[in-house]
Amino acid sequence: MGSESFKLNVNDVVAVLKTGLLVGAAAGLAYVSDSLINIDLGALGPLVVPVITVGLQSVITWIRDNTK
């Protein structure tokens, strides 16, 4: 991450917090998807899944540091 061994700098803390945010979002999404398993979206099902996937990928790309 760019800091010396056994020392943390601000960039390290930010990276850990971003990872924690992504893990928390994944856990929340897993909980919600488990609760919504009985919902029948009918013909909209094939449309909803790609929209959610693109939205999640956009959030992950926005959070991730792409300068490296």
Summary of the structure (lengths in Angstrom):
residues: 68
radius of gyration: 17.0
end to end distance: 11.0
largest distance: 54.5
contacts: 119
relative contact order: 0.10
helix: 71%
strand: 0%
